Amino acid sequence: MAVKKGSGGVDAGRLKSFIQRIEKLEEERAGIGADIKEVFSEAKSAGYDTKIMRQVIRIRKMDKADREEQDELLTLYLNAVGE
């Protein structure tokens, strides 16, 4: 727990520092989000399917064993429903 200082027993300087750091990171995250959206827009205008691109990105984040297990289950389920 923070050292109790200042008004109401709160270390105001440290609290303000945490708040400012979080706000700065949130601004950076918003900027990165806008950059990502712009890249997807460029890809779409170049003729790429952004829905599939998002799926590829999600799959690439997965551990190889998890990806293989998911592929096996997908195949099993598709076969079970006659696809």
PyMOL Python script that loads the backbone (N, CA, C, O; Angstrom):
from pymol import cmd

cmd.read_pdbstr("""\
ATOM      1  N   MET A   1       0.837  -1.183   0.000  1.00  0.00           N
ATOM      2  CA  MET A   1       0.000   0.000   0.000  1.00  0.00           C
ATOM      3  C   MET A   1       0.879   1.243   0.000  1.00  0.00           C
ATOM      4  O   MET A   1       1.947   1.256   0.612  1.00  0.00           O
ATOM      5  N   ALA A   2       0.427   2.284  -0.686  1.00  0.00           N
ATOM      6  CA  ALA A   2       1.178   3.533  -0.794  1.00  0.00           C
ATOM      7  C   ALA A   2       1.336   4.185   0.568  1.00  0.00           C
ATOM      8  O   ALA A   2       0.486   4.047   1.448  1.00  0.00           O
ATOM      9  N   VAL A   3       2.434   4.894   0.719  1.00  0.00           N
ATOM     10  CA  VAL A   3       2.664   5.657   1.939  1.00  0.00           C
ATOM     11  C   VAL A   3       1.600   6.746   2.019  1.00  0.00           C
ATOM     12  O   VAL A   3       1.335   7.441   1.038  1.00  0.00           O
ATOM     13  N   LYS A   4       1.001   6.887   3.181  1.00  0.00           N
ATOM     14  CA  LYS A   4      -0.082   7.857   3.335  1.00  0.00           C
ATOM     15  C   LYS A   4       0.504   9.233   3.603  1.00  0.00           C
ATOM     16  O   LYS A   4       1.167   9.460   4.615  1.00  0.00           O
ATOM     17  N   LYS A   5       0.247  10.146   2.675  1.00  0.00           N
ATOM     18  CA  LYS A   5       0.715  11.525   2.791  1.00  0.00           C
ATOM     19  C   LYS A   5      -0.353  12.444   2.258  1.00  0.00           C
ATOM     20  O   LYS A   5      -1.326  11.999   1.649  1.00  0.00           O
ATOM     21  N   GLY A   6      -0.173  13.711   2.483  1.00  0.00           N
ATOM     22  CA  GLY A   6      -1.035  14.706   1.859  1.00  0.00           C
ATOM     23  C   GLY A   6      -2.483  14.589   2.270  1.00  0.00           C
ATOM     24  O   GLY A   6      -2.810  14.040   3.322  1.00  0.00           O
ATOM     25  N   SER A   7      -3.345  15.116   1.421  1.00  0.00           N
ATOM     26  CA  SER A   7      -4.777  15.181   1.682  1.00  0.00           C
ATOM     27  C   SER A   7      -5.395  13.791   1.733  1.00  0.00           C
ATOM     28  O   SER A   7      -5.242  13.000   0.802  1.00  0.00           O
ATOM     29  N   GLY A   8      -6.079  13.507   2.802  1.00  0.00           N
ATOM     30  CA  GLY A   8      -6.798  12.242   2.943  1.00  0.00           C
ATOM     31  C   GLY A   8      -5.887  11.040   3.118  1.00  0.00           C
ATOM     32  O   GLY A   8      -6.340   9.906   2.959  1.00  0.00           O
ATOM     33  N   GLY A   9      -4.624  11.250   3.440  1.00  0.00           N
ATOM     34  CA  GLY A   9      -3.714  10.138   3.657  1.00  0.00           C
ATOM     35  C   GLY A   9      -3.258   9.451   2.386  1.00  0.00           C
ATOM     36  O   GLY A   9      -2.829   8.298   2.433  1.00  0.00           O
ATOM     37  N   VAL A  10      -3.341  10.132   1.245  1.00  0.00           N
ATOM     38  CA  VAL A  10      -2.942   9.553  -0.040  1.00  0.00           C
ATOM     39  C   VAL A  10      -1.676  10.251  -0.521  1.00  0.00           C
ATOM     40  O   VAL A  10      -1.555  11.471  -0.415  1.00  0.00           O
ATOM     41  N   ASP A  11      -0.736   9.476  -1.047  1.00  0.00           N
ATOM     42  CA  ASP A  11       0.475  10.046  -1.650  1.00  0.00           C
ATOM     43  C   ASP A  11       0.070  10.615  -3.007  1.00  0.00           C
ATOM     44  O   ASP A  11       0.142   9.927  -4.025  1.00  0.00           O
ATOM     45  N   ALA A  12      -0.355  11.870  -3.009  1.00  0.00           N
ATOM     46  CA  ALA A  12      -0.923  12.512  -4.196  1.00  0.00           C
ATOM     47  C   ALA A  12       0.045  12.533  -5.364  1.00  0.00           C
ATOM     48  O   ALA A  12      -0.365  12.321  -6.505  1.00  0.00           O
ATOM     49  N   GLY A  13       1.308  12.782  -5.106  1.00  0.00           N
ATOM     50  CA  GLY A  13       2.295  12.831  -6.181  1.00  0.00           C
ATOM     51  C   GLY A  13       2.437  11.500  -6.884  1.00  0.00           C
ATOM     52  O   GLY A  13       2.484  11.437  -8.113  1.00  0.00           O
ATOM     53  N   ARG A  14       2.505  10.443  -6.109  1.00  0.00           N
ATOM     54  CA  ARG A  14       2.654   9.103  -6.702  1.00  0.00           C
ATOM     55  C   ARG A  14       1.382   8.711  -7.453  1.00  0.00           C
ATOM     56  O   ARG A  14       1.451   8.151  -8.547  1.00  0.00           O
ATOM     57  N   LEU A  15       0.225   9.005  -6.865  1.00  0.00           N
ATOM     58  CA  LEU A  15      -1.045   8.707  -7.515  1.00  0.00           C
ATOM     59  C   LEU A  15      -1.144   9.447  -8.845  1.00  0.00           C
ATOM     60  O   LEU A  15      -1.535   8.865  -9.857  1.00  0.00           O
ATOM     61  N   LYS A  16      -0.790  10.726  -8.842  1.00  0.00           N
ATOM     62  CA  LYS A  16      -0.834  11.525 -10.061  1.00  0.00           C
ATOM     63  C   LYS A  16       0.110  10.953 -11.115  1.00  0.00           C
ATOM     64  O   LYS A  16      -0.220  10.926 -12.301  1.00  0.00           O
ATOM     65  N   SER A  17       1.267  10.501 -10.686  1.00  0.00           N
ATOM     66  CA  SER A  17       2.230   9.895 -11.609  1.00  0.00           C
ATOM     67  C   SER A  17       1.651   8.642 -12.264  1.00  0.00           C
ATOM     68  O   SER A  17       1.786   8.458 -13.474  1.00  0.00           O
ATOM     69  N   PHE A  18       1.013   7.785 -11.481  1.00  0.00           N
ATOM     70  CA  PHE A  18       0.392   6.578 -12.035  1.00  0.00           C
ATOM     71  C   PHE A  18      -0.695   6.952 -13.042  1.00  0.00           C
ATOM     72  O   PHE A  18      -0.758   6.391 -14.136  1.00  0.00           O
ATOM     73  N   ILE A  19      -1.548   7.904 -12.661  1.00  0.00           N
ATOM     74  CA  ILE A  19      -2.644   8.330 -13.538  1.00  0.00           C
ATOM     75  C   ILE A  19      -2.097   8.871 -14.848  1.00  0.00           C
ATOM     76  O   ILE A  19      -2.593   8.515 -15.917  1.00  0.00           O
ATOM     77  N   GLN A  20      -1.084   9.724 -14.783  1.00  0.00           N
ATOM     78  CA  GLN A  20      -0.499  10.301 -15.992  1.00  0.00           C
ATOM     79  C   GLN A  20       0.134   9.236 -16.889  1.00  0.00           C
ATOM     80  O   GLN A  20       0.011   9.298 -18.112  1.00  0.00           O
ATOM     81  N   ARG A  21       0.806   8.268 -16.284  1.00  0.00           N
ATOM     82  CA  ARG A  21       1.408   7.186 -17.077  1.00  0.00           C
ATOM     83  C   ARG A  21       0.342   6.370 -17.792  1.00  0.00           C
ATOM     84  O   ARG A  21       0.496   6.017 -18.961  1.00  0.00           O
ATOM     85  N   ILE A  22      -0.745   6.072 -17.079  1.00  0.00           N
ATOM     86  CA  ILE A  22      -1.834   5.307 -17.683  1.00  0.00           C
ATOM     87  C   ILE A  22      -2.472   6.102 -18.812  1.00  0.00           C
ATOM     88  O   ILE A  22      -2.748   5.550 -19.877  1.00  0.00           O
ATOM     89  N   GLU A  23      -2.709   7.385 -18.594  1.00  0.00           N
ATOM     90  CA  GLU A  23      -3.302   8.224 -19.639  1.00  0.00           C
ATOM     91  C   GLU A  23      -2.416   8.271 -20.880  1.00  0.00           C
ATOM     92  O   GLU A  23      -2.915   8.202 -22.003  1.00  0.00           O
ATOM     93  N   LYS A  24      -1.115   8.387 -20.680  1.00  0.00           N
ATOM     94  CA  LYS A  24      -0.177   8.423 -21.810  1.00  0.00           C
ATOM     95  C   LYS A  24      -0.226   7.103 -22.587  1.00  0.00           C
ATOM     96  O   LYS A  24      -0.247   7.100 -23.818  1.00  0.00           O
ATOM     97  N   LEU A  25      -0.242   5.995 -21.864  1.00  0.00           N
ATOM     98  CA  LEU A  25      -0.308   4.689 -22.519  1.00  0.00           C
ATOM     99  C   LEU A  25      -1.617   4.507 -23.274  1.00  0.00           C
ATOM    100  O   LEU A  25      -1.633   3.929 -24.360  1.00  0.00           O
ATOM    101  N   GLU A  26      -2.719   4.999 -22.703  1.00  0.00           N
ATOM    102  CA  GLU A  26      -4.006   4.912 -23.391  1.00  0.00           C
ATOM    103  C   GLU A  26      -3.995   5.723 -24.682  1.00  0.00           C
ATOM    104  O   GLU A  26      -4.561   5.296 -25.689  1.00  0.00           O
ATOM    105  N   GLU A  27      -3.353   6.893 -24.657  1.00  0.00           N
ATOM    106  CA  GLU A  27      -3.219   7.698 -25.871  1.00  0.00           C
ATOM    107  C   GLU A  27      -2.410   6.949 -26.929  1.00  0.00           C
ATOM    108  O   GLU A  27      -2.771   6.929 -28.105  1.00  0.00           O
ATOM    109  N   GLU A  28      -1.310   6.333 -26.490  1.00  0.00           N
ATOM    110  CA  GLU A  28      -0.475   5.564 -27.419  1.00  0.00           C
ATOM    111  C   GLU A  28      -1.255   4.397 -28.004  1.00  0.00           C
ATOM    112  O   GLU A  28      -1.159   4.110 -29.197  1.00  0.00           O
ATOM    113  N   ARG A  29      -2.038   3.719 -27.147  1.00  0.00           N
ATOM    114  CA  ARG A  29      -2.838   2.590 -27.612  1.00  0.00           C
ATOM    115  C   ARG A  29      -3.852   3.050 -28.661  1.00  0.00           C
ATOM    116  O   ARG A  29      -4.058   2.374 -29.668  1.00  0.00           O
ATOM    117  N   ALA A  30      -4.481   4.197 -28.421  1.00  0.00           N
ATOM    118  CA  ALA A  30      -5.450   4.732 -29.386  1.00  0.00           C
ATOM    119  C   ALA A  30      -4.757   5.038 -30.711  1.00  0.00           C
ATOM    120  O   ALA A  30      -5.307   4.775 -31.781  1.00  0.00           O
ATOM    121  N   GLY A  31      -3.559   5.590 -30.635  1.00  0.00           N
ATOM    122  CA  GLY A  31      -2.798   5.880 -31.842  1.00  0.00           C
ATOM    123  C   GLY A  31      -2.419   4.622 -32.601  1.00  0.00           C
ATOM    124  O   GLY A  31      -2.499   4.577 -33.828  1.00  0.00           O
ATOM    125  N   ILE A  32      -2.010   3.610 -31.870  1.00  0.00           N
ATOM    126  CA  ILE A  32      -1.655   2.330 -32.494  1.00  0.00           C
ATOM    127  C   ILE A  32      -2.887   1.705 -33.123  1.00  0.00           C
ATOM    128  O   ILE A  32      -2.815   1.155 -34.222  1.00  0.00           O
ATOM    129  N   GLY A  33      -4.022   1.786 -32.430  1.00  0.00           N
ATOM    130  CA  GLY A  33      -5.272   1.258 -32.981  1.00  0.00           C
ATOM    131  C   GLY A  33      -5.633   1.934 -34.297  1.00  0.00           C
ATOM    132  O   GLY A  33      -6.080   1.284 -35.243  1.00  0.00           O
ATOM    133  N   ALA A  34      -5.433   3.246 -34.342  1.00  0.00           N
ATOM    134  CA  ALA A  34      -5.709   3.976 -35.578  1.00  0.00           C
ATOM    135  C   ALA A  34      -4.742   3.553 -36.685  1.00  0.00           C
ATOM    136  O   ALA A  34      -5.133   3.440 -37.847  1.00  0.00           O
ATOM    137  N   ASP A  35      -3.487   3.320 -36.323  1.00  0.00           N
ATOM    138  CA  ASP A  35      -2.489   2.868 -37.305  1.00  0.00           C
ATOM    139  C   ASP A  35      -2.854   1.496 -37.862  1.00  0.00           C
ATOM    140  O   ASP A  35      -2.743   1.255 -39.064  1.00  0.00           O
ATOM    141  N   ILE A  36      -3.287   0.605 -36.986  1.00  0.00           N
ATOM    142  CA  ILE A  36      -3.680  -0.740 -37.423  1.00  0.00           C
ATOM    143  C   ILE A  36      -4.878  -0.653 -38.355  1.00  0.00           C
ATOM    144  O   ILE A  36      -4.916  -1.323 -39.387  1.00  0.00           O
ATOM    145  N   LYS A  37      -5.853   0.168 -37.995  1.00  0.00           N
ATOM    146  CA  LYS A  37      -7.037   0.353 -38.835  1.00  0.00           C
ATOM    147  C   LYS A  37      -6.634   0.864 -40.218  1.00  0.00           C
ATOM    148  O   LYS A  37      -7.189   0.436 -41.230  1.00  0.00           O
ATOM    149  N   GLU A  38      -5.675   1.770 -40.255  1.00  0.00           N
ATOM    150  CA  GLU A  38      -5.197   2.318 -41.524  1.00  0.00           C
ATOM    151  C   GLU A  38      -4.530   1.242 -42.383  1.00  0.00           C
ATOM    152  O   GLU A  38      -4.733   1.204 -43.597  1.00  0.00           O
ATOM    153  N   VAL A  39      -3.737   0.370 -41.762  1.00  0.00           N
ATOM    154  CA  VAL A  39      -3.085  -0.710 -42.512  1.00  0.00           C
ATOM    155  C   VAL A  39      -4.132  -1.672 -43.073  1.00  0.00           C
ATOM    156  O   VAL A  39      -4.019  -2.114 -44.216  1.00  0.00           O
ATOM    157  N   PHE A  40      -5.145  -1.993 -42.278  1.00  0.00           N
ATOM    158  CA  PHE A  40      -6.219  -2.857 -42.782  1.00  0.00           C
ATOM    159  C   PHE A  40      -6.953  -2.186 -43.941  1.00  0.00           C
ATOM    160  O   PHE A  40      -7.331  -2.849 -44.907  1.00  0.00           O
ATOM    161  N   SER A  41      -7.150  -0.891 -43.848  1.00  0.00           N
ATOM    162  CA  SER A  41      -7.802  -0.156 -44.920  1.00  0.00           C
ATOM    163  C   SER A  41      -6.968  -0.209 -46.203  1.00  0.00           C
ATOM    164  O   SER A  41      -7.507  -0.400 -47.293  1.00  0.00           O
ATOM    165  N   GLU A  42      -5.666  -0.042 -46.067  1.00  0.00           N
ATOM    166  CA  GLU A  42      -4.770  -0.137 -47.222  1.00  0.00           C
ATOM    167  C   GLU A  42      -4.834  -1.531 -47.837  1.00  0.00           C
ATOM    168  O   GLU A  42      -4.903  -1.678 -49.057  1.00  0.00           O
ATOM    169  N   ALA A  43      -4.810  -2.548 -46.984  1.00  0.00           N
ATOM    170  CA  ALA A  43      -4.862  -3.929 -47.471  1.00  0.00           C
ATOM    171  C   ALA A  43      -6.169  -4.186 -48.206  1.00  0.00           C
ATOM    172  O   ALA A  43      -6.185  -4.839 -49.250  1.00  0.00           O
ATOM    173  N   LYS A  44      -7.270  -3.669 -47.655  1.00  0.00           N
ATOM    174  CA  LYS A  44      -8.577  -3.851 -48.289  1.00  0.00           C
ATOM    175  C   LYS A  44      -8.613  -3.173 -49.651  1.00  0.00           C
ATOM    176  O   LYS A  44      -9.129  -3.741 -50.614  1.00  0.00           O
ATOM    177  N   SER A  45      -8.067  -1.963 -49.738  1.00  0.00           N
ATOM    178  CA  SER A  45      -8.064  -1.262 -51.025  1.00  0.00           C
ATOM    179  C   SER A  45      -7.149  -1.947 -52.036  1.00  0.00           C
ATOM    180  O   SER A  45      -7.301  -1.756 -53.243  1.00  0.00           O
ATOM    181  N   ALA A  46      -6.195  -2.746 -51.545  1.00  0.00           N
ATOM    182  CA  ALA A  46      -5.318  -3.507 -52.432  1.00  0.00           C
ATOM    183  C   ALA A  46      -5.943  -4.844 -52.832  1.00  0.00           C
ATOM    184  O   ALA A  46      -5.344  -5.616 -53.581  1.00  0.00           O
ATOM    185  N   GLY A  47      -7.168  -5.117 -52.320  1.00  0.00           N
ATOM    186  CA  GLY A  47      -7.882  -6.314 -52.727  1.00  0.00           C
ATOM    187  C   GLY A  47      -7.814  -7.486 -51.762  1.00  0.00           C
ATOM    188  O   GLY A  47      -8.313  -8.570 -52.066  1.00  0.00           O
ATOM    189  N   TYR A  48      -7.200  -7.280 -50.603  1.00  0.00           N
ATOM    190  CA  TYR A  48      -7.111  -8.369 -49.623  1.00  0.00           C
ATOM    191  C   TYR A  48      -8.368  -8.417 -48.761  1.00  0.00           C
ATOM    192  O   TYR A  48      -8.997  -7.389 -48.507  1.00  0.00           O
ATOM    193  N   ASP A  49      -8.725  -9.606 -48.320  1.00  0.00           N
ATOM    194  CA  ASP A  49      -9.878  -9.816 -47.453  1.00  0.00           C
ATOM    195  C   ASP A  49      -9.425  -9.610 -46.006  1.00  0.00           C
ATOM    196  O   ASP A  49      -8.719 -10.448 -45.446  1.00  0.00           O
ATOM    197  N   THR A  50      -9.831  -8.497 -45.413  1.00  0.00           N
ATOM    198  CA  THR A  50      -9.346  -8.162 -44.075  1.00  0.00           C
ATOM    199  C   THR A  50      -9.899  -9.097 -43.000  1.00  0.00           C
ATOM    200  O   THR A  50      -9.263  -9.286 -41.963  1.00  0.00           O
ATOM    201  N   LYS A  51     -11.060  -9.678 -43.229  1.00  0.00           N
ATOM    202  CA  LYS A  51     -11.610 -10.633 -42.273  1.00  0.00           C
ATOM    203  C   LYS A  51     -10.689 -11.858 -42.181  1.00  0.00           C
ATOM    204  O   LYS A  51     -10.411 -12.361 -41.093  1.00  0.00           O
ATOM    205  N   ILE A  52     -10.230 -12.317 -43.330  1.00  0.00           N
ATOM    206  CA  ILE A  52      -9.315 -13.463 -43.357  1.00  0.00           C
ATOM    207  C   ILE A  52      -7.961 -13.061 -42.777  1.00  0.00           C
ATOM    208  O   ILE A  52      -7.333 -13.848 -42.069  1.00  0.00           O
ATOM    209  N   MET A  53      -7.509 -11.849 -43.068  1.00  0.00           N
ATOM    210  CA  MET A  53      -6.245 -11.379 -42.493  1.00  0.00           C
ATOM    211  C   MET A  53      -6.302 -11.391 -40.969  1.00  0.00           C
ATOM    212  O   MET A  53      -5.345 -11.808 -40.316  1.00  0.00           O
ATOM    213  N   ARG A  54      -7.422 -10.933 -40.398  1.00  0.00           N
ATOM    214  CA  ARG A  54      -7.576 -10.941 -38.938  1.00  0.00           C
ATOM    215  C   ARG A  54      -7.531 -12.369 -38.402  1.00  0.00           C
ATOM    216  O   ARG A  54      -6.970 -12.628 -37.337  1.00  0.00           O
ATOM    217  N   GLN A  55      -8.130 -13.291 -39.157  1.00  0.00           N
ATOM    218  CA  GLN A  55      -8.116 -14.692 -38.753  1.00  0.00           C
ATOM    219  C   GLN A  55      -6.691 -15.245 -38.794  1.00  0.00           C
ATOM    220  O   GLN A  55      -6.284 -15.975 -37.891  1.00  0.00           O
ATOM    221  N   VAL A  56      -5.940 -14.905 -39.825  1.00  0.00           N
ATOM    222  CA  VAL A  56      -4.546 -15.347 -39.939  1.00  0.00           C
ATOM    223  C   VAL A  56      -3.731 -14.816 -38.757  1.00  0.00           C
ATOM    224  O   VAL A  56      -2.934 -15.550 -38.173  1.00  0.00           O
ATOM    225  N   ILE A  57      -3.927 -13.550 -38.407  1.00  0.00           N
ATOM    226  CA  ILE A  57      -3.206 -12.952 -37.285  1.00  0.00           C
ATOM    227  C   ILE A  57      -3.550 -13.667 -35.986  1.00  0.00           C
ATOM    228  O   ILE A  57      -2.668 -13.955 -35.176  1.00  0.00           O
ATOM    229  N   ARG A  58      -4.838 -13.953 -35.789  1.00  0.00           N
ATOM    230  CA  ARG A  58      -5.264 -14.664 -34.578  1.00  0.00           C
ATOM    231  C   ARG A  58      -4.634 -16.052 -34.508  1.00  0.00           C
ATOM    232  O   ARG A  58      -4.175 -16.481 -33.449  1.00  0.00           O
ATOM    233  N   ILE A  59      -4.614 -16.745 -35.635  1.00  0.00           N
ATOM    234  CA  ILE A  59      -4.050 -18.098 -35.685  1.00  0.00           C
ATOM    235  C   ILE A  59      -2.549 -18.056 -35.434  1.00  0.00           C
ATOM    236  O   ILE A  59      -2.017 -18.905 -34.717  1.00  0.00           O
ATOM    237  N   ARG A  60      -1.857 -17.074 -36.018  1.00  0.00           N
ATOM    238  CA  ARG A  60      -0.409 -16.981 -35.846  1.00  0.00           C
ATOM    239  C   ARG A  60      -0.014 -16.725 -34.395  1.00  0.00           C
ATOM    240  O   ARG A  60       1.099 -17.065 -33.992  1.00  0.00           O
ATOM    241  N   LYS A  61      -0.903 -16.133 -33.608  1.00  0.00           N
ATOM    242  CA  LYS A  61      -0.627 -15.884 -32.195  1.00  0.00           C
ATOM    243  C   LYS A  61      -0.714 -17.168 -31.367  1.00  0.00           C
ATOM    244  O   LYS A  61      -0.192 -17.239 -30.255  1.00  0.00           O
ATOM    245  N   MET A  62      -1.373 -18.165 -31.921  1.00  0.00           N
ATOM    246  CA  MET A  62      -1.612 -19.401 -31.178  1.00  0.00           C
ATOM    247  C   MET A  62      -0.363 -20.268 -31.125  1.00  0.00           C
ATOM    248  O   MET A  62       0.469 -20.242 -32.032  1.00  0.00           O
ATOM    249  N   ASP A  63      -0.249 -21.017 -30.075  1.00  0.00           N
ATOM    250  CA  ASP A  63       0.781 -22.038 -29.920  1.00  0.00           C
ATOM    251  C   ASP A  63       0.515 -23.130 -30.968  1.00  0.00           C
ATOM    252  O   ASP A  63      -0.641 -23.420 -31.275  1.00  0.00           O
ATOM    253  N   LYS A  64       1.567 -23.730 -31.513  1.00  0.00           N
ATOM    254  CA  LYS A  64       1.420 -24.720 -32.585  1.00  0.00           C
ATOM    255  C   LYS A  64       0.525 -25.883 -32.157  1.00  0.00           C
ATOM    256  O   LYS A  64      -0.322 -26.323 -32.935  1.00  0.00           O
ATOM    257  N   ALA A  65       0.696 -26.380 -30.950  1.00  0.00           N
ATOM    258  CA  ALA A  65      -0.106 -27.511 -30.473  1.00  0.00           C
ATOM    259  C   ALA A  65      -1.585 -27.114 -30.373  1.00  0.00           C
ATOM    260  O   ALA A  65      -2.465 -27.894 -30.738  1.00  0.00           O
ATOM    261  N   ASP A  66      -1.851 -25.909 -29.882  1.00  0.00           N
ATOM    262  CA  ASP A  66      -3.237 -25.435 -29.789  1.00  0.00           C
ATOM    263  C   ASP A  66      -3.853 -25.299 -31.178  1.00  0.00           C
ATOM    264  O   ASP A  66      -5.017 -25.640 -31.387  1.00  0.00           O
ATOM    265  N   ARG A  67      -3.059 -24.798 -32.125  1.00  0.00           N
ATOM    266  CA  ARG A  67      -3.550 -24.633 -33.493  1.00  0.00           C
ATOM    267  C   ARG A  67      -3.881 -25.997 -34.107  1.00  0.00           C
ATOM    268  O   ARG A  67      -4.915 -26.158 -34.755  1.00  0.00           O
ATOM    269  N   GLU A  68      -2.998 -26.974 -33.899  1.00  0.00           N
ATOM    270  CA  GLU A  68      -3.246 -28.319 -34.439  1.00  0.00           C
ATOM    271  C   GLU A  68      -4.484 -28.939 -33.807  1.00  0.00           C
ATOM    272  O   GLU A  68      -5.283 -29.573 -34.496  1.00  0.00           O
ATOM    273  N   GLU A  69      -4.647 -28.757 -32.498  1.00  0.00           N
ATOM    274  CA  GLU A  69      -5.822 -29.295 -31.811  1.00  0.00           C
ATOM    275  C   GLU A  69      -7.093 -28.642 -32.354  1.00  0.00           C
ATOM    276  O   GLU A  69      -8.095 -29.321 -32.579  1.00  0.00           O
ATOM    277  N   GLN A  70      -7.053 -27.338 -32.562  1.00  0.00           N
ATOM    278  CA  GLN A  70      -8.209 -26.631 -33.091  1.00  0.00           C
ATOM    279  C   GLN A  70      -8.535 -27.115 -34.512  1.00  0.00           C
ATOM    280  O   GLN A  70      -9.703 -27.307 -34.848  1.00  0.00           O
ATOM    281  N   ASP A  71      -7.515 -27.309 -35.335  1.00  0.00           N
ATOM    282  CA  ASP A  71      -7.728 -27.813 -36.697  1.00  0.00           C
ATOM    283  C   ASP A  71      -8.365 -29.196 -36.680  1.00  0.00           C
ATOM    284  O   ASP A  71      -9.275 -29.478 -37.460  1.00  0.00           O
ATOM    285  N   GLU A  72      -7.885 -30.056 -35.788  1.00  0.00           N
ATOM    286  CA  GLU A  72      -8.436 -31.411 -35.679  1.00  0.00           C
ATOM    287  C   GLU A  72      -9.903 -31.365 -35.252  1.00  0.00           C
ATOM    288  O   GLU A  72     -10.743 -32.069 -35.814  1.00  0.00           O
ATOM    289  N   LEU A  73     -10.200 -30.540 -34.264  1.00  0.00           N
ATOM    290  CA  LEU A  73     -11.587 -30.429 -33.794  1.00  0.00           C
ATOM    291  C   LEU A  73     -12.489 -29.852 -34.876  1.00  0.00           C
ATOM    292  O   LEU A  73     -13.621 -30.303 -35.049  1.00  0.00           O
ATOM    293  N   LEU A  74     -11.994 -28.865 -35.599  1.00  0.00           N
ATOM    294  CA  LEU A  74     -12.773 -28.281 -36.680  1.00  0.00           C
ATOM    295  C   LEU A  74     -13.097 -29.330 -37.736  1.00  0.00           C
ATOM    296  O   LEU A  74     -14.234 -29.429 -38.197  1.00  0.00           O
ATOM    297  N   THR A  75     -12.089 -30.112 -38.115  1.00  0.00           N
ATOM    298  CA  THR A  75     -12.297 -31.189 -39.089  1.00  0.00           C
ATOM    299  C   THR A  75     -13.297 -32.215 -38.554  1.00  0.00           C
ATOM    300  O   THR A  75     -14.192 -32.643 -39.284  1.00  0.00           O
ATOM    301  N   LEU A  76     -13.157 -32.610 -37.299  1.00  0.00           N
ATOM    302  CA  LEU A  76     -14.052 -33.572 -36.677  1.00  0.00           C
ATOM    303  C   LEU A  76     -15.486 -33.060 -36.685  1.00  0.00           C
ATOM    304  O   LEU A  76     -16.409 -33.793 -37.040  1.00  0.00           O
ATOM    305  N   TYR A  77     -15.671 -31.809 -36.294  1.00  0.00           N
ATOM    306  CA  TYR A  77     -17.024 -31.231 -36.250  1.00  0.00           C
ATOM    307  C   TYR A  77     -17.625 -31.090 -37.642  1.00  0.00           C
ATOM    308  O   TYR A  77     -18.807 -31.369 -37.840  1.00  0.00           O
ATOM    309  N   LEU A  78     -16.821 -30.659 -38.605  1.00  0.00           N
ATOM    310  CA  LEU A  78     -17.324 -30.543 -39.979  1.00  0.00           C
ATOM    311  C   LEU A  78     -17.741 -31.897 -40.531  1.00  0.00           C
ATOM    312  O   LEU A  78     -18.772 -32.016 -41.193  1.00  0.00           O
ATOM    313  N   ASN A  79     -16.932 -32.918 -40.254  1.00  0.00           N
ATOM    314  CA  ASN A  79     -17.287 -34.275 -40.700  1.00  0.00           C
ATOM    315  C   ASN A  79     -18.558 -34.764 -40.020  1.00  0.00           C
ATOM    316  O   ASN A  79     -19.376 -35.446 -40.637  1.00  0.00           O
ATOM    317  N   ALA A  80     -18.721 -34.416 -38.753  1.00  0.00           N
ATOM    318  CA  ALA A  80     -19.899 -34.858 -37.994  1.00  0.00           C
ATOM    319  C   ALA A  80     -21.184 -34.253 -38.547  1.00  0.00           C
ATOM    320  O   ALA A  80     -22.240 -34.881 -38.473  1.00  0.00           O
ATOM    321  N   VAL A  81     -21.111 -33.051 -39.095  1.00  0.00           N
ATOM    322  CA  VAL A  81     -22.318 -32.423 -39.638  1.00  0.00           C
ATOM    323  C   VAL A  81     -22.418 -32.588 -41.151  1.00  0.00           C
ATOM    324  O   VAL A  81     -23.276 -31.978 -41.789  1.00  0.00           O
ATOM    325  N   GLY A  82     -21.543 -33.408 -41.725  1.00  0.00           N
ATOM    326  CA  GLY A  82     -21.640 -33.738 -43.134  1.00  0.00           C
ATOM    327  C   GLY A  82     -21.072 -32.696 -44.068  1.00  0.00           C
ATOM    328  O   GLY A  82     -21.509 -32.607 -45.216  1.00  0.00           O
ATOM    329  N   GLU A  83     -20.140 -31.927 -43.635  1.00  0.00           N
ATOM    330  CA  GLU A  83     -19.528 -30.891 -44.508  1.00  0.00           C
ATOM    331  C   GLU A  83     -18.193 -31.375 -45.029  1.00  0.00           C
ATOM    332  O   GLU A  83     -17.524 -30.658 -45.774  1.00  0.00           O
TER     333      GLU A  83
END
""", "prot")
cmd.dss("prot")
cmd.show_as("cartoon", "prot")
cmd.util.cbc("prot")
cmd.orient("prot")
